[in-house]
């Protein structure tokens, strides 16, 4: 299971990869603030450890960017329309990062850094749009704590 991210409306996005009898082993789950399931998006990965790096993040254009297996996928959170690009190698620990000008970096399993132009000018205006940190890549728990 990858680390969760939280959208501006409070929806939680998490990637889970488990053995299933049918269908894709990997699903991006979107959970509404009330705890009900909003939607899922199927995509497989070729590795099982997603706890240490960001597999997905939420961009300012309302799109989730996720890299697992041999593809980078962008999913519109409103329409669920998507685009994807095949990678020349797998990226199961992609350490995604999105710059303010829309450049998305993906770290591949063979230790290459790939850069993609996206439609999002930075991460979403949320307290936790990327795993492990907020909009400034600060720890999300510390960012909200009173000092």
DSSP file (Angstrom, degrees, kcal/mol; ACC not computed):
  #  RESIDUE AA STRUCTURE BP1 BP2  ACC     N-H-->O    O-->H-N    N-H-->O    O-->H-N    TCO  KAPPA ALPHA  PHI   PSI    X-CA   Y-CA   Z-CA
    1    1 A X              0   0    0      0, 0.0    15,-0.2     0, 0.0    49,-0.2   0.000 360.0 360.0 360.0 132.9    0.0    0.0    0.0
    2    2 A X        -     0   0    0     13,-3.3    49,-0.2     1,-0.1    52,-0.1  -0.414 360.0 -85.4 -82.3 165.6    1.3    3.4   -0.9
    3    3 A X        -     0   0    0     47,-0.6    12,-0.3    50,-0.4    52,-0.2  -0.426  51.0-111.5 -68.9 145.1    1.1    6.4    1.4
    4    4 A X        -     0   0    0     10,-0.1   128,-0.3    -2,-0.1     2,-0.3  -0.382  25.4-158.7 -77.2 155.9   -2.3    8.3    1.2
    5    5 A X  E     -A   13   0A   0      8,-2.0     8,-2.6   126,-0.1     2,-0.5  -0.924   9.9-139.0-126.3 158.4   -2.8   11.8   -0.1
    6    6 A X  E     -AB  12 128A   0    122,-3.1   122,-0.6    -2,-0.3     6,-0.2  -0.973  12.4-143.4-123.6 128.1   -5.6   14.2    0.6
    7    7 A X    >   -     0   0    0      4,-3.0     3,-1.9    -2,-0.5   120,-0.2  -0.300  34.4 -97.8 -81.9 170.3   -7.3   16.4   -1.9
    8    8 A X  T 3  S+     0   0    0      1,-0.3    -1,-0.1     2,-0.1   119,-0.0   0.784 125.1  52.0 -59.0 -28.6   -8.6   19.9   -1.4
    9    9 A X  T 3  S-     0   0    0      2,-0.1    -1,-0.3   117,-0.0    24,-0.2   0.385 123.8-102.2 -90.0   4.3  -12.2   18.5   -0.9
   10   10 A X  S <  S+     0   0    0     -3,-1.9    -2,-0.1     1,-0.3     2,-0.1   0.386  72.6 145.5  92.7  -3.4  -11.0   16.0    1.8
   11   11 A X        -     0   0    0     -5,-0.1    -4,-3.0    21,-0.1     2,-0.4  -0.416  42.4-137.1 -66.3 144.4  -11.0   13.0   -0.5
   12   12 A X  E     -AC   6  31A   0     19,-2.7    19,-3.0    -6,-0.2     2,-0.5  -0.897  13.5-161.4-108.3 132.9   -8.3   10.5    0.3
   13   13 A X  E     +AC   5  30A   0     -8,-2.6    -8,-2.0    -2,-0.4     2,-0.3  -0.958  17.3 165.9-115.6 126.0   -6.3    8.8   -2.5
   14   14 A X  E     - C   0  29A   0     15,-2.3    15,-3.3    -2,-0.5     2,-0.5  -0.999  28.5-139.3-143.7 138.6   -4.3    5.6   -1.8
   15   15 A X  E     - C   0  28A   0     -2,-0.3   -13,-3.3   -12,-0.3     2,-0.4  -0.854  22.5-175.5 -98.3 128.8   -2.7    3.0   -4.1
   16   16 A X  E     - C   0  27A   0     11,-2.7    11,-2.8    -2,-0.5     2,-0.5  -0.988   9.3-170.3-126.6 131.4   -3.1   -0.6   -3.0
   17   17 A X  E     + C   0  26A   0     -2,-0.4     2,-0.3     9,-0.2     9,-0.3  -0.957  24.4 148.8-124.5 111.2   -1.5   -3.7   -4.7
   18   18 A X        -     0   0    0      7,-2.5     2,-0.4    -2,-0.5    -2,-0.0  -0.901  53.3 -88.5-136.7 163.4   -2.8   -7.1   -3.5
   19   19 A X        -     0   0    0     -2,-0.3     2,-0.3     2,-0.0     5,-0.1  -0.631  49.5-178.2 -74.9 126.3   -3.3  -10.5   -4.9
   20   20 A X        -     0   0    0     -2,-0.4     3,-0.1     3,-0.2     5,-0.1  -0.921  35.1-131.1-125.3 151.6   -6.8  -10.8   -6.4
   21   21 A X  S    S+     0   0    0     -2,-0.3     2,-0.3     1,-0.1    -1,-0.1   0.880  93.8  12.6 -68.4 -37.1   -8.5  -13.7   -8.0
   22   22 A X  S    S+     0   0    0      2,-0.1    -1,-0.1    -3,-0.1     2,-0.0  -0.946 107.9  19.9-136.9 158.3   -9.6  -11.6  -11.0
   23   23 A X  S    S-     0   0    0     -2,-0.3    -3,-0.2    -3,-0.1     2,-0.1  -0.147  99.8 -23.0  81.6-176.7   -8.7   -8.2  -12.4
   24   24 A X        -     0   0    0      1,-0.1    -6,-0.1     2,-0.1    -2,-0.1  -0.394  49.0-139.6 -69.0 141.6   -5.7   -6.0  -11.8
   25   25 A X  S    S+     0   0    0     -2,-0.1    -7,-2.5    20,-0.1     2,-0.4   0.741  86.0  64.6 -72.9 -20.7   -3.7   -6.5   -8.7
   26   26 A X  E     +C   17   0A   0     -9,-0.3    17,-2.7   -11,-0.0     2,-0.4  -0.867  60.3 175.7-110.6 137.2   -3.3   -2.8   -8.2
   27   27 A X  E     -CD  16  42A   0    -11,-2.8   -11,-2.7    -2,-0.4     2,-0.7  -0.998  27.0-142.5-137.8 133.6   -6.0   -0.2   -7.6
   28   28 A X  E     -CD  15  41A   0     13,-2.9    13,-1.6    -2,-0.4     2,-0.4  -0.871  30.7-157.0 -86.6 116.7   -6.0    3.5   -6.9
   29   29 A X  E     -CD  14  40A   0    -15,-3.3   -15,-2.3    -2,-0.7     2,-0.5  -0.806   9.7-160.9 -99.3 136.8   -8.8    3.9   -4.3
   30   30 A X  E     -CD  13  39A   0      9,-2.2     8,-3.1    -2,-0.4     9,-1.0  -0.980   9.3-166.7-118.0 121.9  -10.5    7.3   -3.8
   31   31 A X  E     -CD  12  37A   0    -19,-3.0   -19,-2.7    -2,-0.5     6,-0.2  -0.922  16.0-131.2-113.1 128.1  -12.4    7.6   -0.5
   32   32 A X    >   -     0   0    0      4,-3.0     3,-2.3    -2,-0.5   -22,-0.1  -0.275  32.8-102.9 -68.9 161.2  -14.8   10.4    0.2
   33   33 A X  T 3  S+     0   0    0      1,-0.3    -1,-0.1   -24,-0.2   -23,-0.1   0.767 122.8  59.7 -57.8 -25.1  -14.6   12.4    3.4
   34   34 A X  T 3  S-     0   0    0      2,-0.1    -1,-0.3     1,-0.0     3,-0.1   0.476 121.6-107.0 -83.1  -0.1  -17.5   10.4    4.8
   35   35 A X  S <  S+     0   0    0     -3,-2.3     2,-0.1     1,-0.3    -2,-0.1   0.336  78.2 128.0  95.5  -6.6  -15.6    7.2    4.4
   36   36 A X        -     0   0    0      1,-0.1    -4,-3.0    -5,-0.1     2,-0.4  -0.479  67.7-100.7 -82.6 156.0  -17.5    5.8    1.4
   37   37 A X  E     -D   31   0A   0     -6,-0.2    -6,-0.2     1,-0.2     3,-0.1  -0.608  33.4-177.4 -77.4 128.6  -15.7    4.7   -1.8
   38   38 A X  E     -     0   0A   0     -8,-3.1     2,-0.3    -2,-0.4    -7,-0.2   0.906  60.0 -44.2 -89.4 -53.1  -15.9    7.3   -4.6
   39   39 A X  E     -D   30   0A   0     -9,-1.0    -9,-2.2     2,-0.0    -1,-0.4  -0.975  46.7-137.3-168.4 167.6  -14.1    5.3   -7.3
   40   40 A X  E     -D   29   0A   0     -2,-0.3     2,-0.4   -11,-0.2   -11,-0.2  -0.931   5.3-153.5-132.6 158.8  -11.2    3.1   -8.2
   41   41 A X  E     -D   28   0A   0    -13,-1.6   -13,-2.9    -2,-0.3     2,-0.3  -0.982  20.0-135.1-135.4 121.9   -8.7    3.0  -11.1
   42   42 A X  E     +D   27   0A   0     -2,-0.4     2,-0.3   -15,-0.2   -15,-0.2  -0.581  37.7 145.2 -83.7 134.6   -7.0   -0.3  -11.9
   43   43 A X        -     0   0    0    -17,-2.7     2,-0.2    -2,-0.3    26,-0.1  -0.873  34.0-134.8-164.7 135.2   -3.3   -0.5  -12.7
   44   44 A X        -     0   0    0     -2,-0.3     2,-0.3   -19,-0.1    26,-0.2  -0.512  11.9-156.7 -93.7 160.2   -0.7   -3.2  -11.9
   45   45 A X        -     0   0    0     -2,-0.2   -20,-0.1    24,-0.1    47,-0.0  -0.891  18.4-140.2-128.2 160.0    2.8   -2.9  -10.5
   46   46 A X  S    S+     0   0    0     -2,-0.3     2,-0.3     2,-0.0    46,-0.1   0.294  86.6  47.3-104.8   9.7    5.7   -5.2  -10.8
   47   47 A X        -     0   0    0      1,-0.0    -2,-0.1    45,-0.0    22,-0.1  -0.933  66.2-145.6-141.9 165.1    6.9   -4.8   -7.2
   48   48 A X        +     0   0    0     -2,-0.3     2,-0.8     1,-0.1   -31,-0.2   0.554  69.5  88.9-112.9  -9.7    5.1   -4.9   -3.9
   49   49 A X        +     0   0    0      1,-0.1     3,-0.1     2,-0.0    -1,-0.1  -0.814  33.1 145.8-100.4 108.4    6.8   -2.3   -1.6
   50   50 A X        +     0   0    0     -2,-0.8   -47,-0.6   -49,-0.2     5,-0.2   0.176  44.7  96.1-121.2  14.4    5.3    1.2   -1.9
   51   51 A X  S    S+     0   0    0      1,-0.2    -1,-0.1   -49,-0.2   -49,-0.1   0.644  81.6  48.9 -84.9 -14.0    5.7    2.4    1.6
   52   52 A X  S    S+     0   0    0     -3,-0.1     2,-0.3     1,-0.1    -1,-0.2   0.647 110.1  36.9-103.8 -16.0    8.9    4.4    1.2
   53   53 A X  S    S-     0   0    0     39,-0.1     2,-0.5    -3,-0.1   -50,-0.4  -0.904  87.5 -92.8-135.1 162.4    8.3    6.5   -1.8
   54   54 A X        +     0   0    0     -2,-0.3    42,-1.4     1,-0.2    41,-0.4  -0.635  32.5 176.2 -77.2 120.9    5.5    8.5   -3.5
   55   55 A X  S    S+     0   0    0     -2,-0.5    12,-2.4     1,-0.2     2,-0.3   0.712  71.2  12.2 -89.8 -25.6    3.6    6.4   -6.0
   56   56 A X  E     -E   66   0B   0     10,-0.2    75,-0.8   -53,-0.2     2,-0.3  -0.972  59.7-176.9-149.3 157.7    1.1    9.2   -6.7
   57   57 A X  E     -EF  65 130B   0      8,-1.9     8,-2.7    -2,-0.3     2,-0.5  -0.962  28.3-113.4-151.3 166.8    0.4   12.8   -6.1
   58   58 A X  E     -E   64   0B   0     71,-2.6    66,-2.7    -2,-0.3     6,-0.2  -0.918  28.9-150.2-111.3 122.2   -2.4   15.3   -6.8
   59   59 A X  B >   -J  123   0C   0      4,-3.3     3,-1.8    -2,-0.5     4,-0.5  -0.474  27.7-110.0 -90.1 161.1   -1.7   18.2   -9.2
   60   60 A X  T 3  S+     0   0    0     62,-3.1    65,-0.2     1,-0.3    63,-0.1   0.739 114.2  66.4 -59.2 -27.0   -3.2   21.7   -9.2
   61   61 A X  T 3  S-     0   0    0     61,-0.3    -1,-0.3     2,-0.1     3,-0.1   0.301 122.5-101.6 -80.6  11.0   -5.2   20.9  -12.4
   62   62 A X  S <  S+     0   0    0     -3,-1.8    15,-2.9     1,-0.3     2,-0.4   0.827  81.8 131.0  74.7  31.4   -7.2   18.3  -10.4
   63   63 A X  E     - G   0  76B   0     -4,-0.5    -4,-3.3    13,-0.2     2,-0.5  -0.944  52.3-140.7-120.9 139.7   -5.3   15.3  -11.7
   64   64 A X  E     -EG  58  75B   0     11,-2.7    11,-2.6    -2,-0.4     2,-0.5  -0.860  16.1-157.5 -94.0 128.4   -3.7   12.4   -9.9
   65   65 A X  E     +EG  57  74B   0     -8,-2.7    -8,-1.9    -2,-0.5     2,-0.4  -0.932  17.0 175.6-106.4 127.6   -0.4   11.4  -11.3
   66   66 A X  E     -EG  56  73B   0      7,-2.7     7,-3.0    -2,-0.5     2,-0.5  -0.998  15.8-168.4-137.7 134.6    0.6    7.8  -10.5
   67   67 A X  E     + G   0  72B   0    -12,-2.4    27,-0.5    -2,-0.4     2,-0.3  -0.960  27.8 137.1-125.3 112.7    3.7    5.8  -11.7
   68   68 A X  E >   - G   0  71B   0      3,-1.3     3,-1.6    -2,-0.5    24,-0.2  -0.970  62.8  -2.8-145.7 155.8    3.7    2.0  -11.0
   69   69 A X  T 3  S-     0   0    0     -2,-0.3    22,-3.0     1,-0.2   -24,-0.1  -0.412 126.1 -32.3  62.2-133.3    4.8   -0.9  -13.2
   70   70 A X  T 3  S+     0   0    0     20,-0.3    17,-3.3   -26,-0.2     2,-0.3   0.006 118.8  76.0-111.0  28.5    5.8    0.4  -16.6
   71   71 A X  E <   -GH  68  86B   0     -3,-1.6    -3,-1.3    15,-0.3     2,-0.5  -0.991  58.4-148.6-142.6 148.3    3.5    3.4  -17.0
   72   72 A X  E     -GH  67  85B   0     13,-2.4    13,-2.3    -2,-0.3     2,-0.4  -0.975  30.5-169.5-106.9 125.7    2.9    6.9  -15.8
   73   73 A X  E     -GH  66  84B   0     -7,-3.0    -7,-2.7    -2,-0.5     2,-0.5  -0.933  16.2-160.0-123.0 142.2   -0.8    7.7  -15.7
   74   74 A X  E     -GH  65  83B   0      9,-3.0     9,-2.0    -2,-0.4     2,-0.5  -0.989  12.8-169.8-119.5 125.4   -2.7   10.9  -15.2
   75   75 A X  E     -GH  64  82B   0    -11,-2.6   -11,-2.7    -2,-0.5     2,-0.4  -0.968  21.4-132.0-121.6 125.5   -6.3   10.7  -14.0
   76   76 A X  E  >  -G   63   0B   0      5,-3.2     4,-1.9    -2,-0.5   -13,-0.2  -0.625  15.2-147.9 -72.0 124.7   -8.8   13.6  -13.9
   77   77 A X  T  4 S+     0   0    0    -15,-2.9    -1,-0.1    -2,-0.4   -14,-0.1   0.737  92.4  42.3 -71.5 -21.8  -10.4   13.5  -10.5
   78   78 A X  T  4 S+     0   0    0    -16,-0.4    -1,-0.2     3,-0.1   -15,-0.1   0.920 130.9  19.0 -88.1 -51.2  -13.7   14.9  -11.8
   79   79 A X  T  4 S-     0   0    0      2,-0.1    -2,-0.2     0, 0.0     3,-0.1   0.637  89.8-134.2 -95.7 -15.2  -14.3   13.1  -15.1
   80   80 A X     <  +     0   0    0     -4,-1.9     2,-0.1     1,-0.3    -3,-0.1   0.607  53.6 149.3  63.3  14.9  -11.9   10.1  -14.5
   81   81 A X        -     0   0    0     -6,-0.1    -5,-3.2    -5,-0.1     2,-0.3  -0.479  26.3-172.5 -68.0 150.4  -10.6   10.7  -18.0
   82   82 A X  E     -H   75   0B   0     -7,-0.2     2,-0.3    -2,-0.1    -7,-0.2  -0.939  27.1-160.0-144.9 163.4   -7.0    9.7  -18.2
   83   83 A X  E     -H   74   0B   0     -9,-2.0    -9,-3.0    -2,-0.3     2,-0.3  -0.961  16.9-175.0-134.9 156.5   -3.8    9.6  -20.3
   84   84 A X  E     -H   73   0B   0     -2,-0.3     2,-0.4   -11,-0.2   -11,-0.2  -0.985  13.6-154.1-147.2 160.1   -0.8    7.4  -19.8
   85   85 A X  E     -H   72   0B   0    -13,-2.3   -13,-2.4    -2,-0.3     2,-0.2  -1.000  23.7-123.3-134.2 134.8    2.6    6.9  -21.2
   86   86 A X  E     -H   71   0B   0     -2,-0.4   -15,-0.3   -15,-0.2     2,-0.3  -0.549  26.1-138.4 -73.8 139.6    4.6    3.7  -21.2
   87   87 A X        -     0   0    0    -17,-3.3     4,-0.1    -2,-0.2    -1,-0.0  -0.681  15.3-124.3 -96.0 154.0    8.0    4.0  -19.6
   88   88 A X  S    S+     0   0    0     -2,-0.3     2,-0.3     2,-0.1    -1,-0.1   0.653  97.5  11.9 -72.6 -13.8   11.1    2.3  -21.1
   89   89 A X  S    S-     0   0    0    -20,-0.1    -2,-0.1   -19,-0.0     2,-0.1  -0.887  99.9 -76.8-147.9 175.3   11.6    0.6  -17.8
   90   90 A X        -     0   0    0     -2,-0.3    19,-3.2   -20,-0.1    20,-0.4  -0.415  29.3-164.2 -80.7 158.8    9.5    0.0  -14.6
   91   91 A X        +     0   0    0    -22,-3.0     3,-0.4    17,-0.3   -20,-0.1  -0.649  30.4 145.6-141.5  78.4    9.0    2.7  -12.0
   92   92 A X  S    S+     0   0    0      1,-0.2   -39,-0.1   -24,-0.2    16,-0.1   0.515  81.9  37.1 -97.2  -7.0    7.7    1.1   -8.8
   93   93 A X  S    S+     0   0    0     14,-0.4    -1,-0.2    -3,-0.1   -39,-0.1  -0.520  76.8 158.8-133.6  64.1    9.5    3.5   -6.4
   94   94 A X        -     0   0    0    -27,-0.5    13,-2.7    -3,-0.4   -39,-0.1   0.610  34.8-150.0 -76.1 -14.5    9.1    6.6   -8.5
   95   95 A X        -     0   0    0    -41,-0.4   -40,-0.1    11,-0.2    10,-0.1   0.910  27.2-151.6  46.4  50.1    9.6    9.3   -5.8
   96   96 A X        +     0   0    0    -42,-1.4     2,-0.3   -29,-0.1    10,-0.2  -0.148  21.1 179.6 -55.5 142.4    7.3   11.6   -7.8
   97   97 A X  E     -K  105   0D   0      8,-1.2     8,-2.7    -3,-0.1     2,-0.5  -0.986  12.5-157.1-144.5 140.4    7.8   15.4   -7.6
   98   98 A X  E     -K  104   0D   0     -2,-0.3    25,-0.4     6,-0.2     6,-0.2  -0.975  11.5-148.5-124.1 121.3    5.8   18.1   -9.3
   99   99 A X    >   -     0   0    0      4,-2.7     3,-1.7    -2,-0.5    23,-0.9  -0.333  30.3-105.6 -83.5 167.8    7.3   21.6   -9.9
  100  100 A X  T 3  S+     0   0    0      1,-0.3    -1,-0.1    21,-0.2    -2,-0.0   0.681 120.9  55.7 -66.4 -18.0    5.4   24.9  -10.0
  101  101 A X  T 3  S-     0   0    0     20,-0.1    -1,-0.3     2,-0.1    17,-0.1   0.389 124.3-101.0 -95.5   4.7    5.8   25.0  -13.8
  102  102 A X  S <  S+     0   0    0     -3,-1.7    16,-1.4     1,-0.3     2,-0.5   0.486  71.6 145.3  95.3   4.1    4.2   21.5  -14.2
  103  103 A X  E     - L   0 117D   0     14,-0.2    -4,-2.7    16,-0.1     2,-0.5  -0.652  32.1-159.8 -78.2 125.9    7.3   19.4  -14.7
  104  104 A X  E     -KL  98 116D   0     12,-3.2    12,-2.6    -2,-0.5     2,-0.4  -0.925   2.8-153.6-108.3 124.5    6.8   15.9  -13.1
  105  105 A X  E     -KL  97 115D   0     -8,-2.7    -8,-1.2    -2,-0.5     2,-0.4  -0.804   8.6-169.8-100.6 141.3    9.9   13.9  -12.2
  106  106 A X  E     - L   0 114D   0      8,-2.7     8,-3.0    -2,-0.4     2,-0.6  -0.998  13.1-148.1-130.6 127.1    9.8   10.1  -12.1
  107  107 A X  E     - L   0 113D   0    -13,-2.7   -14,-0.4    -2,-0.4     6,-0.2  -0.862  22.7-146.3 -95.7 120.3   12.6    8.0  -10.7
  108  108 A X    >   -     0   0    0      4,-2.9     3,-1.8    -2,-0.6   -17,-0.3  -0.391  23.3-110.3 -87.4 164.2   12.8    4.6  -12.6
  109  109 A X  T 3  S+     0   0    0    -19,-3.2   -18,-0.1     1,-0.3    -1,-0.1   0.739 118.8  57.5 -65.4 -22.6   13.8    1.2  -11.1
  110  110 A X  T 3  S-     0   0    0    -20,-0.4    -1,-0.3     2,-0.1   -19,-0.1   0.137 124.9-102.1 -95.4  21.7   17.0    1.3  -13.2
  111  111 A X  S <  S+     0   0    0     -3,-1.8     2,-0.3     1,-0.2    -2,-0.1   0.785  75.4 137.8  70.0  33.7   18.0    4.6  -11.5
  112  112 A X        -     0   0    0     -4,-0.0    -4,-2.9     2,-0.0     2,-0.6  -0.790  47.5-137.5-102.2 153.1   17.1    7.1  -14.3
  113  113 A X  E     -L  107   0D   0     -2,-0.3     2,-0.4    -6,-0.2    -6,-0.2  -0.958  21.8-169.8-110.3 120.0   15.3   10.4  -13.7
  114  114 A X  E     -L  106   0D   0     -8,-3.0    -8,-2.7    -2,-0.6     2,-0.4  -0.865   6.3-154.8-110.2 144.4   12.6   11.1  -16.3
  115  115 A X  E     -L  105   0D   0     -2,-0.4     2,-0.4   -10,-0.2   -10,-0.2  -0.976  10.3-173.5-123.5 132.1   10.8   14.5  -16.6
  116  116 A X  E     -L  104   0D   0    -12,-2.6   -12,-3.2    -2,-0.4     2,-0.4  -0.961  23.8-127.3-125.0 139.5    7.3   14.9  -18.1
  117  117 A X  E     -L  103   0D   0     -2,-0.4     2,-0.2   -14,-0.2   -14,-0.2  -0.704  36.5-175.6 -80.7 135.3    5.4   18.1  -18.9
  118  118 A X        -     0   0    0    -16,-1.4   -44,-0.0    -2,-0.4   -20,-0.0  -0.733  39.5-113.9-125.5 175.6    1.9   18.1  -17.3
  119  119 A X  S    S+     0   0    0     -2,-0.2     2,-0.5     2,-0.0   -16,-0.1   0.398  89.2  91.7 -87.6   0.7   -1.2   20.2  -17.2
  120  120 A X        -     0   0    0    -18,-0.3     2,-1.6   -60,-0.1    -2,-0.2  -0.868  65.0-150.3-105.5 124.3   -0.7   21.0  -13.5
  121  121 A X  S    S-     0   0    0     -2,-0.5   -21,-0.2   -20,-0.1   -20,-0.1  -0.585  73.8 -42.5 -87.7  73.8    1.2   24.1  -12.3
  122  122 A X  S    S-     0   0    0     -2,-1.6   -62,-3.1   -23,-0.9   -61,-0.3  -0.281  94.4 -36.3  95.5 177.5    2.4   22.5   -9.0
  123  123 A X  B    S-J   59   0C   0    -25,-0.4   -64,-0.3   -64,-0.3     7,-0.1  -0.302  75.6 -82.9 -74.1 159.8    0.7   20.3   -6.4
  124  124 A X        -     0   0    0    -66,-2.7     2,-2.5     5,-0.2     5,-0.3  -0.171  44.2-101.4 -61.6 152.0   -2.9   20.8   -5.4
  125  125 A X  S    S+     0   0    0    -65,-0.2     2,-0.3   -66,-0.1    -1,-0.1  -0.465  83.4 119.7 -74.7  74.6   -3.9   23.4   -2.9
  126  126 A X  S >  S-     0   0    0     -2,-2.5     9,-0.6   -68,-0.1     3,-0.6  -0.915  75.7-120.2-136.1 157.8   -4.2   20.8   -0.1
  127  127 A X  T 3  S+     0   0    0     -2,-0.3    16,-0.1     1,-0.2  -120,-0.1   0.723 113.0  21.5 -72.0 -19.1   -2.5   20.3    3.2
  128  128 A X  B 3   +B    6   0A   0   -122,-0.6  -122,-3.1     6,-0.2    -1,-0.2  -0.414  68.6 147.2-147.7  64.9   -1.3   16.9    2.0
  129  129 A X  S <  S+     0   0    0     -3,-0.6   -71,-2.6    -5,-0.3     2,-0.3   0.569  72.4  38.8 -81.8  -7.6   -1.2   16.6   -1.9
  130  130 A X  B >  S-FI  57 133B   0      3,-1.2     3,-1.8   -73,-0.2   -73,-0.2  -0.991  99.0 -89.6-140.0 147.1    1.8   14.3   -1.9
  131  131 A X  T 3  S+     0   0    0    -75,-0.8   -77,-0.1    -2,-0.3  -126,-0.1  -0.277 109.2  10.4 -56.6 135.5    2.8   11.4    0.3
  132  132 A X  T 3  S+     0   0    0   -128,-0.3     2,-0.3    -4,-0.1    -1,-0.3   0.465 125.4  38.3  79.9   1.2    5.0   12.4    3.2
  133  133 A X  B <   -I  130   0B   0     -3,-1.8    -3,-1.2     6,-0.2     6,-0.2  -0.997  68.1-115.4-172.1 166.7    4.4   16.1    2.9
  134  134 A X    >   -     0   0    0      4,-2.0     3,-2.3    -2,-0.3    -6,-0.2  -0.052  65.7 -60.6 -94.4-160.8    2.3   19.1    2.1
  135  135 A X  T 3  S+     0   0    0     -9,-0.6   -12,-0.2     1,-0.3    -8,-0.1   0.746 140.2  42.8 -60.3 -25.6    2.5   21.7   -0.7
  136  136 A X  T 3  S-     0   0    0      2,-0.1    -1,-0.3     3,-0.0     3,-0.1   0.193 119.9-107.9-103.2  15.4    6.0   22.7    0.5
  137  137 A X  S <  S+     0   0    0     -3,-2.3     2,-0.2     1,-0.2    -2,-0.1   0.775  73.4 144.9  59.8  28.7    7.1   19.1    1.1
  138  138 A X        -     0   0    0      1,-0.1    -4,-2.0     2,-0.0    -1,-0.2  -0.628  66.7 -84.5 -87.7 154.9    6.9   19.7    4.8
  139  139 A X     >  -     0   0    0     -2,-0.2     4,-2.4    -6,-0.2    -6,-0.2  -0.434  39.1-138.1 -60.4 127.2    5.8   16.8    7.0
  140  140 A X  H  > S+     0   0    0      1,-0.2     4,-1.2     2,-0.2    -1,-0.2   0.846  99.3  51.4 -61.3 -37.0    2.0   17.0    6.9
  141  141 A X  H  > S+     0   0    0      1,-0.2     4,-0.6     2,-0.2    -1,-0.2   0.907 113.3  44.2 -68.7 -40.3    1.5   16.3   10.6
  142  142 A X  H >4 S+     0   0    0      1,-0.2     3,-0.6     2,-0.2    -2,-0.2   0.857 106.5  61.2 -71.2 -33.8    4.0   19.0   11.6
  143  143 A X  H 3< S+     0   0    0     -4,-2.4    -1,-0.2     1,-0.2    -2,-0.2   0.833 111.4  39.1 -62.6 -32.1    2.6   21.5    9.2
  144  144 A X  H 3< S+     0   0    0     -4,-1.2    -1,-0.2    -3,-0.2    -2,-0.2   0.532  93.6 106.5 -95.2  -6.7   -0.8   21.4   10.9
  145  145 A X  S << S-     0   0    0     -4,-0.6     2,-0.2    -3,-0.6    -3,-0.0  -0.473  72.4-119.2 -78.0 142.5    0.4   21.2   14.5
  146  146 A X              0   0    0     -2,-0.2    -1,-0.1     1,-0.1    -2,-0.1  -0.557 360.0 360.0 -75.5 142.8    0.2   24.2   16.8
  147  147 A X              0   0    0     -2,-0.2    -1,-0.1     0, 0.0    -2,-0.0   0.371 360.0 360.0-116.8 360.0    3.5   25.5   18.0
